[in-house]
Amino acid sequence: MAQLSAGQRRVALTWLWLSEAALWILNEPLTAIDKEGVEKLMRHFT
């Protein structure tokens, strides 16, 4: 099974953030994201 690098994960998460998807299925979305990014992502989830 192929795995994404940290940069690829960030790009995929950014793409998802910009999409209009009603449902996100994430596996360890906070991996390789800095503290500020985690805070922004958590605010977006709520």
mmCIF entry with sequence, helices, sheets and N, C-alpha, C, O atoms, coordinates in Angstrom:
data_MODEL
# 
_entry.id   MODEL 
# 
_entity.id                         1 
_entity.type                       polymer 
_entity.pdbx_number_of_molecules   1 
# 
_entity_poly.entity_id                      1 
_entity_poly.type                           'polypeptide(L)' 
_entity_poly.nstd_linkage                   no 
_entity_poly.nstd_monomer                   no 
_entity_poly.pdbx_seq_one_letter_code       MAQLSAGQRRVALTWLWLSEAALWILNEPLTAIDKEGVEKLMRHFT 
_entity_poly.pdbx_seq_one_letter_code_can   MAQLSAGQRRVALTWLWLSEAALWILNEPLTAIDKEGVEKLMRHFT 
_entity_poly.pdbx_strand_id                 A 
# 
loop_
_entity_poly_seq.entity_id 
_entity_poly_seq.num 
_entity_poly_seq.mon_id 
_entity_poly_seq.hetero 
1 1  MET n 
1 2  ALA n 
1 3  GLN n 
1 4  LEU n 
1 5  SER n 
1 6  ALA n 
1 7  GLY n 
1 8  GLN n 
1 9  ARG n 
1 10 ARG n 
1 11 VAL n 
1 12 ALA n 
1 13 LEU n 
1 14 THR n 
1 15 TRP n 
1 16 LEU n 
1 17 TRP n 
1 18 LEU n 
1 19 SER n 
1 20 GLU n 
1 21 ALA n 
1 22 ALA n 
1 23 LEU n 
1 24 TRP n 
1 25 ILE n 
1 26 LEU n 
1 27 ASN n 
1 28 GLU n 
1 29 PRO n 
1 30 LEU n 
1 31 THR n 
1 32 ALA n 
1 33 ILE n 
1 34 ASP n 
1 35 LYS n 
1 36 GLU n 
1 37 GLY n 
1 38 VAL n 
1 39 GLU n 
1 40 LYS n 
1 41 LEU n 
1 42 MET n 
1 43 ARG n 
1 44 HIS n 
1 45 PHE n 
1 46 THR n 
# 
_struct_asym.id          A 
_struct_asym.entity_id   1 
# 
loop_
_struct_conf.conf_type_id 
_struct_conf.id 
_struct_conf.pdbx_PDB_helix_id 
_struct_conf.beg_label_comp_id 
_struct_conf.beg_label_asym_id 
_struct_conf.beg_label_seq_id 
_struct_conf.pdbx_beg_PDB_ins_code 
_struct_conf.end_label_comp_id 
_struct_conf.end_label_asym_id 
_struct_conf.end_label_seq_id 
_struct_conf.pdbx_end_PDB_ins_code 
_struct_conf.beg_auth_comp_id 
_struct_conf.beg_auth_asym_id 
_struct_conf.beg_auth_seq_id 
_struct_conf.end_auth_comp_id 
_struct_conf.end_auth_asym_id 
_struct_conf.end_auth_seq_id 
_struct_conf.pdbx_PDB_helix_class 
_struct_conf.details 
_struct_conf.pdbx_PDB_helix_length 
HELX_P HELX_P1 AA1 ALA A 6  ? LEU A 18 ? ALA A 6  LEU A 18 1 ? 13 
HELX_P HELX_P2 AA2 LYS A 35 ? PHE A 45 ? LYS A 35 PHE A 45 1 ? 11 
# 
_struct_conf_type.id          HELX_P 
_struct_conf_type.criteria    ? 
_struct_conf_type.reference   ? 
# 
loop_
_atom_site.group_PDB 
_atom_site.id 
_atom_site.type_symbol 
_atom_site.label_atom_id 
_atom_site.label_alt_id 
_atom_site.label_comp_id 
_atom_site.label_asym_id 
_atom_site.label_entity_id 
_atom_site.label_seq_id 
_atom_site.pdbx_PDB_ins_code 
_atom_site.Cartn_x 
_atom_site.Cartn_y 
_atom_site.Cartn_z 
_atom_site.occupancy 
_atom_site.B_iso_or_equiv 
_atom_site.pdbx_formal_charge 
_atom_site.auth_seq_id 
_atom_site.auth_comp_id 
_atom_site.auth_asym_id 
_atom_site.auth_atom_id 
_atom_site.pdbx_PDB_model_num 
ATOM 1   N N  . MET A 1 1  ? 0.845   -1.175 0.000  1.00 0.00 ? 1  MET A N  1 
ATOM 2   C CA . MET A 1 1  ? 0.000   0.000  0.000  1.00 0.00 ? 1  MET A CA 1 
ATOM 3   C C  . MET A 1 1  ? 0.892   1.240  0.000  1.00 0.00 ? 1  MET A C  1 
ATOM 4   O O  . MET A 1 1  ? 1.816   1.342  0.807  1.00 0.00 ? 1  MET A O  1 
ATOM 5   N N  . ALA A 1 2  ? 0.625   2.157  -0.880 1.00 0.00 ? 2  ALA A N  1 
ATOM 6   C CA . ALA A 1 2  ? 1.404   3.400  -0.970 1.00 0.00 ? 2  ALA A CA 1 
ATOM 7   C C  . ALA A 1 2  ? 1.010   4.345  0.154  1.00 0.00 ? 2  ALA A C  1 
ATOM 8   O O  . ALA A 1 2  ? -0.140  4.368  0.594  1.00 0.00 ? 2  ALA A O  1 
ATOM 9   N N  . GLN A 1 3  ? 1.976   5.116  0.606  1.00 0.00 ? 3  GLN A N  1 
ATOM 10  C CA . GLN A 1 3  ? 1.715   6.100  1.647  1.00 0.00 ? 3  GLN A CA 1 
ATOM 11  C C  . GLN A 1 3  ? 2.100   7.480  1.130  1.00 0.00 ? 3  GLN A C  1 
ATOM 12  O O  . GLN A 1 3  ? 3.011   7.621  0.314  1.00 0.00 ? 3  GLN A O  1 
ATOM 13  N N  . LEU A 1 4  ? 1.398   8.486  1.614  1.00 0.00 ? 4  LEU A N  1 
ATOM 14  C CA . LEU A 1 4  ? 1.685   9.855  1.204  1.00 0.00 ? 4  LEU A CA 1 
ATOM 15  C C  . LEU A 1 4  ? 2.786   10.449 2.076  1.00 0.00 ? 4  LEU A C  1 
ATOM 16  O O  . LEU A 1 4  ? 2.879   10.152 3.267  1.00 0.00 ? 4  LEU A O  1 
ATOM 17  N N  . SER A 1 5  ? 3.611   11.285 1.471  1.00 0.00 ? 5  SER A N  1 
ATOM 18  C CA . SER A 1 5  ? 4.612   12.016 2.244  1.00 0.00 ? 5  SER A CA 1 
ATOM 19  C C  . SER A 1 5  ? 3.903   13.121 3.012  1.00 0.00 ? 5  SER A C  1 
ATOM 20  O O  . SER A 1 5  ? 2.721   13.377 2.782  1.00 0.00 ? 5  SER A O  1 
ATOM 21  N N  . ALA A 1 6  ? 4.611   13.775 3.918  1.00 0.00 ? 6  ALA A N  1 
ATOM 22  C CA . ALA A 1 6  ? 4.019   14.865 4.702  1.00 0.00 ? 6  ALA A CA 1 
ATOM 23  C C  . ALA A 1 6  ? 3.527   15.976 3.781  1.00 0.00 ? 6  ALA A C  1 
ATOM 24  O O  . ALA A 1 6  ? 2.442   16.517 3.994  1.00 0.00 ? 6  ALA A O  1 
ATOM 25  N N  . GLY A 1 7  ? 4.297   16.318 2.778  1.00 0.00 ? 7  GLY A N  1 
ATOM 26  C CA . GLY A 1 7  ? 3.889   17.363 1.840  1.00 0.00 ? 7  GLY A CA 1 
ATOM 27  C C  . GLY A 1 7  ? 2.664   16.969 1.048  1.00 0.00 ? 7  GLY A C  1 
ATOM 28  O O  . GLY A 1 7  ? 1.778   17.792 0.818  1.00 0.00 ? 7  GLY A O  1 
ATOM 29  N N  . GLN A 1 8  ? 2.607   15.723 0.632  1.00 0.00 ? 8  GLN A N  1 
ATOM 30  C CA . GLN A 1 8  ? 1.443   15.241 -0.114 1.00 0.00 ? 8  GLN A CA 1 
ATOM 31  C C  . GLN A 1 8  ? 0.192   15.265 0.757  1.00 0.00 ? 8  GLN A C  1 
ATOM 32  O O  . GLN A 1 8  ? -0.897  15.574 0.274  1.00 0.00 ? 8  GLN A O  1 
ATOM 33  N N  . ARG A 1 9  ? 0.344   14.942 2.031  1.00 0.00 ? 9  ARG A N  1 
ATOM 34  C CA . ARG A 1 9  ? -0.790  14.998 2.970  1.00 0.00 ? 9  ARG A CA 1 
ATOM 35  C C  . ARG A 1 9  ? -1.314  16.427 3.081  1.00 0.00 ? 9  ARG A C  1 
ATOM 36  O O  . ARG A 1 9  ? -2.523  16.658 3.065  1.00 0.00 ? 9  ARG A O  1 
ATOM 37  N N  . ARG A 1 10 ? -0.389  17.385 3.195  1.00 0.00 ? 10 ARG A N  1 
ATOM 38  C CA . ARG A 1 10 ? -0.803  18.784 3.325  1.00 0.00 ? 10 ARG A CA 1 
ATOM 39  C C  . ARG A 1 10 ? -1.511  19.258 2.061  1.00 0.00 ? 10 ARG A C  1 
ATOM 40  O O  . ARG A 1 10 ? -2.507  19.976 2.140  1.00 0.00 ? 10 ARG A O  1 
ATOM 41  N N  . VAL A 1 11 ? -1.009  18.864 0.906  1.00 0.00 ? 11 VAL A N  1 
ATOM 42  C CA . VAL A 1 11 ? -1.653  19.242 -0.352 1.00 0.00 ? 11 VAL A CA 1 
ATOM 43  C C  . VAL A 1 11 ? -3.042  18.622 -0.442 1.00 0.00 ? 11 VAL A C  1 
ATOM 44  O O  . VAL A 1 11 ? -3.995  19.299 -0.830 1.00 0.00 ? 11 VAL A O  1 
ATOM 45  N N  . ALA A 1 12 ? -3.171  17.364 -0.094 1.00 0.00 ? 12 ALA A N  1 
ATOM 46  C CA . ALA A 1 12 ? -4.471  16.692 -0.145 1.00 0.00 ? 12 ALA A CA 1 
ATOM 47  C C  . ALA A 1 12 ? -5.458  17.347 0.821  1.00 0.00 ? 12 ALA A C  1 
ATOM 48  O O  . ALA A 1 12 ? -6.630  17.524 0.487  1.00 0.00 ? 12 ALA A O  1 
ATOM 49  N N  . LEU A 1 13 ? -4.994  17.699 1.997  1.00 0.00 ? 13 LEU A N  1 
ATOM 50  C CA . LEU A 1 13 ? -5.866  18.351 2.975  1.00 0.00 ? 13 LEU A CA 1 
ATOM 51  C C  . LEU A 1 13 ? -6.275  19.742 2.497  1.00 0.00 ? 13 LEU A C  1 
ATOM 52  O O  . LEU A 1 13 ? -7.418  20.154 2.695  1.00 0.00 ? 13 LEU A O  1 
ATOM 53  N N  . THR A 1 14 ? -5.360  20.457 1.879  1.00 0.00 ? 14 THR A N  1 
ATOM 54  C CA . THR A 1 14 ? -5.671  21.782 1.326  1.00 0.00 ? 14 THR A CA 1 
ATOM 55  C C  . THR A 1 14 ? -6.717  21.658 0.222  1.00 0.00 ? 14 THR A C  1 
ATOM 56  O O  . THR A 1 14 ? -7.660  22.447 0.165  1.00 0.00 ? 14 THR A O  1 
ATOM 57  N N  . TRP A 1 15 ? -6.552  20.674 -0.649 1.00 0.00 ? 15 TRP A N  1 
ATOM 58  C CA . TRP A 1 15 ? -7.525  20.446 -1.715 1.00 0.00 ? 15 TRP A CA 1 
ATOM 59  C C  . TRP A 1 15 ? -8.904  20.170 -1.122 1.00 0.00 ? 15 TRP A C  1 
ATOM 60  O O  . TRP A 1 15 ? -9.909  20.698 -1.598 1.00 0.00 ? 15 TRP A O  1 
ATOM 61  N N  . LEU A 1 16 ? -8.944  19.347 -0.092 1.00 0.00 ? 16 LEU A N  1 
ATOM 62  C CA . LEU A 1 16 ? -10.213 19.017 0.556  1.00 0.00 ? 16 LEU A CA 1 
ATOM 63  C C  . LEU A 1 16 ? -10.816 20.260 1.200  1.00 0.00 ? 16 LEU A C  1 
ATOM 64  O O  . LEU A 1 16 ? -12.022 20.490 1.104  1.00 0.00 ? 16 LEU A O  1 
ATOM 65  N N  . TRP A 1 17 ? -9.974  21.066 1.860  1.00 0.00 ? 17 TRP A N  1 
ATOM 66  C CA . TRP A 1 17 ? -10.424 22.306 2.522  1.00 0.00 ? 17 TRP A CA 1 
ATOM 67  C C  . TRP A 1 17 ? -11.130 23.211 1.509  1.00 0.00 ? 17 TRP A C  1 
ATOM 68  O O  . TRP A 1 17 ? -12.158 23.815 1.817  1.00 0.00 ? 17 TRP A O  1 
ATOM 69  N N  . LEU A 1 18 ? -10.575 23.298 0.307  1.00 0.00 ? 18 LEU A N  1 
ATOM 70  C CA . LEU A 1 18 ? -11.116 24.190 -0.714 1.00 0.00 ? 18 LEU A CA 1 
ATOM 71  C C  . LEU A 1 18 ? -12.310 23.600 -1.465 1.00 0.00 ? 18 LEU A C  1 
ATOM 72  O O  . LEU A 1 18 ? -13.008 24.309 -2.189 1.00 0.00 ? 18 LEU A O  1 
ATOM 73  N N  . SER A 1 19 ? -12.534 22.321 -1.290 1.00 0.00 ? 19 SER A N  1 
ATOM 74  C CA . SER A 1 19 ? -13.662 21.678 -1.973 1.00 0.00 ? 19 SER A CA 1 
ATOM 75  C C  . SER A 1 19 ? -14.961 21.987 -1.238 1.00 0.00 ? 19 SER A C  1 
ATOM 76  O O  . SER A 1 19 ? -14.954 22.568 -0.153 1.00 0.00 ? 19 SER A O  1 
ATOM 77  N N  . GLU A 1 20 ? -16.051 21.598 -1.834 1.00 0.00 ? 20 GLU A N  1 
ATOM 78  C CA . GLU A 1 20 ? -17.358 21.774 -1.211 1.00 0.00 ? 20 GLU A CA 1 
ATOM 79  C C  . GLU A 1 20 ? -17.897 20.432 -0.712 1.00 0.00 ? 20 GLU A C  1 
ATOM 80  O O  . GLU A 1 20 ? -19.108 20.230 -0.632 1.00 0.00 ? 20 GLU A O  1 
ATOM 81  N N  . ALA A 1 21 ? -16.999 19.539 -0.386 1.00 0.00 ? 21 ALA A N  1 
ATOM 82  C CA . ALA A 1 21 ? -17.404 18.216 0.074  1.00 0.00 ? 21 ALA A CA 1 
ATOM 83  C C  . ALA A 1 21 ? -18.196 18.317 1.384  1.00 0.00 ? 21 ALA A C  1 
ATOM 84  O O  . ALA A 1 21 ? -17.798 19.025 2.309  1.00 0.00 ? 21 ALA A O  1 
ATOM 85  N N  . ALA A 1 22 ? -19.305 17.608 1.443  1.00 0.00 ? 22 ALA A N  1 
ATOM 86  C CA . ALA A 1 22 ? -20.153 17.623 2.630  1.00 0.00 ? 22 ALA A CA 1 
ATOM 87  C C  . ALA A 1 22 ? -19.614 16.703 3.727  1.00 0.00 ? 22 ALA A C  1 
ATOM 88  O O  . ALA A 1 22 ? -19.925 16.882 4.905  1.00 0.00 ? 22 ALA A O  1 
ATOM 89  N N  . LEU A 1 23 ? -18.812 15.730 3.334  1.00 0.00 ? 23 LEU A N  1 
ATOM 90  C CA . LEU A 1 23 ? -18.293 14.756 4.284  1.00 0.00 ? 23 LEU A CA 1 
ATOM 91  C C  . LEU A 1 23 ? -16.812 14.559 4.040  1.00 0.00 ? 23 LEU A C  1 
ATOM 92  O O  . LEU A 1 23 ? -16.382 14.344 2.907  1.00 0.00 ? 23 LEU A O  1 
ATOM 93  N N  . TRP A 1 24 ? -16.036 14.632 5.107  1.00 0.00 ? 24 TRP A N  1 
ATOM 94  C CA . TRP A 1 24 ? -14.590 14.380 5.032  1.00 0.00 ? 24 TRP A CA 1 
ATOM 95  C C  . TRP A 1 24 ? -14.304 13.094 5.795  1.00 0.00 ? 24 TRP A C  1 
ATOM 96  O O  . TRP A 1 24 ? -14.736 12.944 6.938  1.00 0.00 ? 24 TRP A O  1 
ATOM 97  N N  . ILE A 1 25 ? -13.593 12.181 5.185  1.00 0.00 ? 25 ILE A N  1 
ATOM 98  C CA . ILE A 1 25 ? -13.127 10.979 5.866  1.00 0.00 ? 25 ILE A CA 1 
ATOM 99  C C  . ILE A 1 25 ? -11.615 11.093 5.957  1.00 0.00 ? 25 ILE A C  1 
ATOM 100 O O  . ILE A 1 25 ? -10.915 11.037 4.946  1.00 0.00 ? 25 ILE A O  1 
ATOM 101 N N  . LEU A 1 26 ? -11.121 11.254 7.172  1.00 0.00 ? 26 LEU A N  1 
ATOM 102 C CA . LEU A 1 26 ? -9.703  11.547 7.380  1.00 0.00 ? 26 LEU A CA 1 
ATOM 103 C C  . LEU A 1 26 ? -9.039  10.495 8.257  1.00 0.00 ? 26 LEU A C  1 
ATOM 104 O O  . LEU A 1 26 ? -9.650  9.965  9.186  1.00 0.00 ? 26 LEU A O  1 
ATOM 105 N N  . ASN A 1 27 ? -7.812  10.210 7.956  1.00 0.00 ? 27 ASN A N  1 
ATOM 106 C CA . ASN A 1 27 ? -7.001  9.300  8.755  1.00 0.00 ? 27 ASN A CA 1 
ATOM 107 C C  . ASN A 1 27 ? -5.761  10.069 9.190  1.00 0.00 ? 27 ASN A C  1 
ATOM 108 O O  . ASN A 1 27 ? -4.879  10.347 8.377  1.00 0.00 ? 27 ASN A O  1 
ATOM 109 N N  . GLU A 1 28 ? -5.697  10.407 10.456 1.00 0.00 ? 28 GLU A N  1 
ATOM 110 C CA . GLU A 1 28 ? -4.586  11.164 11.021 1.00 0.00 ? 28 GLU A CA 1 
ATOM 111 C C  . GLU A 1 28 ? -4.365  12.490 10.278 1.00 0.00 ? 28 GLU A C  1 
ATOM 112 O O  . GLU A 1 28 ? -3.275  12.732 9.759  1.00 0.00 ? 28 GLU A O  1 
ATOM 113 N N  . PRO A 1 29 ? -5.387  13.345 10.226 1.00 0.00 ? 29 PRO A N  1 
ATOM 114 C CA . PRO A 1 29 ? -5.275  14.582 9.453  1.00 0.00 ? 29 PRO A CA 1 
ATOM 115 C C  . PRO A 1 29 ? -4.295  15.597 10.042 1.00 0.00 ? 29 PRO A C  1 
ATOM 116 O O  . PRO A 1 29 ? -3.854  16.505 9.337  1.00 0.00 ? 29 PRO A O  1 
ATOM 117 N N  . LEU A 1 30 ? -3.955  15.461 11.303 1.00 0.00 ? 30 LEU A N  1 
ATOM 118 C CA . LEU A 1 30 ? -3.087  16.445 11.946 1.00 0.00 ? 30 LEU A CA 1 
ATOM 119 C C  . LEU A 1 30 ? -1.608  16.096 11.844 1.00 0.00 ? 30 LEU A C  1 
ATOM 120 O O  . LEU A 1 30 ? -0.757  16.835 12.340 1.00 0.00 ? 30 LEU A O  1 
ATOM 121 N N  . THR A 1 31 ? -1.305  14.984 11.209 1.00 0.00 ? 31 THR A N  1 
ATOM 122 C CA . THR A 1 31 ? 0.080   14.572 11.033 1.00 0.00 ? 31 THR A CA 1 
ATOM 123 C C  . THR A 1 31 ? 0.800   15.554 10.120 1.00 0.00 ? 31 THR A C  1 
ATOM 124 O O  . THR A 1 31 ? 0.292   15.901 9.054  1.00 0.00 ? 31 THR A O  1 
ATOM 125 N N  . ALA A 1 32 ? 1.971   15.997 10.531 1.00 0.00 ? 32 ALA A N  1 
ATOM 126 C CA . ALA A 1 32 ? 2.845   16.874 9.727  1.00 0.00 ? 32 ALA A CA 1 
ATOM 127 C C  . ALA A 1 32 ? 2.273   18.273 9.517  1.00 0.00 ? 32 ALA A C  1 
ATOM 128 O O  . ALA A 1 32 ? 2.608   18.940 8.538  1.00 0.00 ? 32 ALA A O  1 
ATOM 129 N N  . ILE A 1 33 ? 1.412   18.718 10.431 1.00 0.00 ? 33 ILE A N  1 
ATOM 130 C CA . ILE A 1 33 ? 0.880   20.070 10.361 1.00 0.00 ? 33 ILE A CA 1 
ATOM 131 C C  . ILE A 1 33 ? 1.346   20.816 11.605 1.00 0.00 ? 33 ILE A C  1 
ATOM 132 O O  . ILE A 1 33 ? 1.307   20.273 12.709 1.00 0.00 ? 33 ILE A O  1 
ATOM 133 N N  . ASP A 1 34 ? 1.786   22.059 11.429 1.00 0.00 ? 34 ASP A N  1 
ATOM 134 C CA . ASP A 1 34 ? 2.276   22.837 12.567 1.00 0.00 ? 34 ASP A CA 1 
ATOM 135 C C  . ASP A 1 34 ? 1.122   23.254 13.470 1.00 0.00 ? 34 ASP A C  1 
ATOM 136 O O  . ASP A 1 34 ? -0.047  23.075 13.128 1.00 0.00 ? 34 ASP A O  1 
ATOM 137 N N  . LYS A 1 35 ? 1.470   23.815 14.633 1.00 0.00 ? 35 LYS A N  1 
ATOM 138 C CA . LYS A 1 35 ? 0.475   24.168 15.649 1.00 0.00 ? 35 LYS A CA 1 
ATOM 139 C C  . LYS A 1 35 ? -0.580  25.133 15.097 1.00 0.00 ? 35 LYS A C  1 
ATOM 140 O O  . LYS A 1 35 ? -1.771  24.959 15.352 1.00 0.00 ? 35 LYS A O  1 
ATOM 141 N N  . GLU A 1 36 ? -0.153  26.132 14.354 1.00 0.00 ? 36 GLU A N  1 
ATOM 142 C CA . GLU A 1 36 ? -1.087  27.109 13.785 1.00 0.00 ? 36 GLU A CA 1 
ATOM 143 C C  . GLU A 1 36 ? -2.042  26.430 12.801 1.00 0.00 ? 36 GLU A C  1 
ATOM 144 O O  . GLU A 1 36 ? -3.238  26.721 12.781 1.00 0.00 ? 36 GLU A O  1 
ATOM 145 N N  . GLY A 1 37 ? -1.508  25.537 11.997 1.00 0.00 ? 37 GLY A N  1 
ATOM 146 C CA . GLY A 1 37 ? -2.338  24.810 11.044 1.00 0.00 ? 37 GLY A CA 1 
ATOM 147 C C  . GLY A 1 37 ? -3.357  23.920 11.731 1.00 0.00 ? 37 GLY A C  1 
ATOM 148 O O  . GLY A 1 37 ? -4.502  23.821 11.290 1.00 0.00 ? 37 GLY A O  1 
ATOM 149 N N  . VAL A 1 38 ? -2.942  23.273 12.811 1.00 0.00 ? 38 VAL A N  1 
ATOM 150 C CA . VAL A 1 38 ? -3.865  22.426 13.578 1.00 0.00 ? 38 VAL A CA 1 
ATOM 151 C C  . VAL A 1 38 ? -5.005  23.279 14.135 1.00 0.00 ? 38 VAL A C  1 
ATOM 152 O O  . VAL A 1 38 ? -6.170  22.885 14.076 1.00 0.00 ? 38 VAL A O  1 
ATOM 153 N N  . GLU A 1 39 ? -4.663  24.448 14.676 1.00 0.00 ? 39 GLU A N  1 
ATOM 154 C CA . GLU A 1 39 ? -5.692  25.326 15.238 1.00 0.00 ? 39 GLU A CA 1 
ATOM 155 C C  . GLU A 1 39 ? -6.682  25.776 14.160 1.00 0.00 ? 39 GLU A C  1 
ATOM 156 O O  . GLU A 1 39 ? -7.888  25.788 14.404 1.00 0.00 ? 39 GLU A O  1 
ATOM 157 N N  . LYS A 1 40 ? -6.195  26.141 12.986 1.00 0.00 ? 40 LYS A N  1 
ATOM 158 C CA . LYS A 1 40 ? -7.075  26.547 11.891 1.00 0.00 ? 40 LYS A CA 1 
ATOM 159 C C  . LYS A 1 40 ? -7.972  25.399 11.452 1.00 0.00 ? 40 LYS A C  1 
ATOM 160 O O  . LYS A 1 40 ? -9.167  25.583 11.222 1.00 0.00 ? 40 LYS A O  1 
ATOM 161 N N  . LEU A 1 41 ? -7.390  24.228 11.341 1.00 0.00 ? 41 LEU A N  1 
ATOM 162 C CA . LEU A 1 41 ? -8.157  23.060 10.917 1.00 0.00 ? 41 LEU A CA 1 
ATOM 163 C C  . LEU A 1 41 ? -9.244  22.727 11.935 1.00 0.00 ? 41 LEU A C  1 
ATOM 164 O O  . LEU A 1 41 ? -10.374 22.418 11.558 1.00 0.00 ? 41 LEU A O  1 
ATOM 165 N N  . MET A 1 42 ? -8.910  22.787 13.210 1.00 0.00 ? 42 MET A N  1 
ATOM 166 C CA . MET A 1 42 ? -9.889  22.474 14.245 1.00 0.00 ? 42 MET A CA 1 
ATOM 167 C C  . MET A 1 42 ? -11.023 23.503 14.255 1.00 0.00 ? 42 MET A C  1 
ATOM 168 O O  . MET A 1 42 ? -12.175 23.145 14.500 1.00 0.00 ? 42 MET A O  1 
ATOM 169 N N  . ARG A 1 43 ? -10.715 24.763 13.995 1.00 0.00 ? 43 ARG A N  1 
ATOM 170 C CA . ARG A 1 43 ? -11.780 25.786 13.907 1.00 0.00 ? 43 ARG A CA 1 
ATOM 171 C C  . ARG A 1 43 ? -12.683 25.497 12.706 1.00 0.00 ? 43 ARG A C  1 
ATOM 172 O O  . ARG A 1 43 ? -13.893 25.711 12.771 1.00 0.00 ? 43 ARG A O  1 
ATOM 173 N N  . HIS A 1 44 ? -12.099 25.017 11.625 1.00 0.00 ? 44 HIS A N  1 
ATOM 174 C CA . HIS A 1 44 ? -12.874 24.701 10.418 1.00 0.00 ? 44 HIS A CA 1 
ATOM 175 C C  . HIS A 1 44 ? -13.819 23.524 10.661 1.00 0.00 ? 44 HIS A C  1 
ATOM 176 O O  . HIS A 1 44 ? -14.909 23.471 10.090 1.00 0.00 ? 44 HIS A O  1 
ATOM 177 N N  . PHE A 1 45 ? -13.403 22.584 11.504 1.00 0.00 ? 45 PHE A N  1 
ATOM 178 C CA . PHE A 1 45 ? -14.235 21.415 11.801 1.00 0.00 ? 45 PHE A CA 1 
ATOM 179 C C  . PHE A 1 45 ? -15.475 21.771 12.608 1.00 0.00 ? 45 PHE A C  1 
ATOM 180 O O  . PHE A 1 45 ? -16.482 21.067 12.539 1.00 0.00 ? 45 PHE A O  1 
ATOM 181 N N  . THR A 1 46 ? -15.413 22.853 13.370 1.00 0.00 ? 46 THR A N  1 
ATOM 182 C CA . THR A 1 46 ? -16.536 23.184 14.250 1.00 0.00 ? 46 THR A CA 1 
ATOM 183 C C  . THR A 1 46 ? -17.494 24.145 13.617 1.00 0.00 ? 46 THR A C  1 
ATOM 184 O O  . THR A 1 46 ? -18.491 24.520 14.235 1.00 0.00 ? 46 THR A O  1 
# 
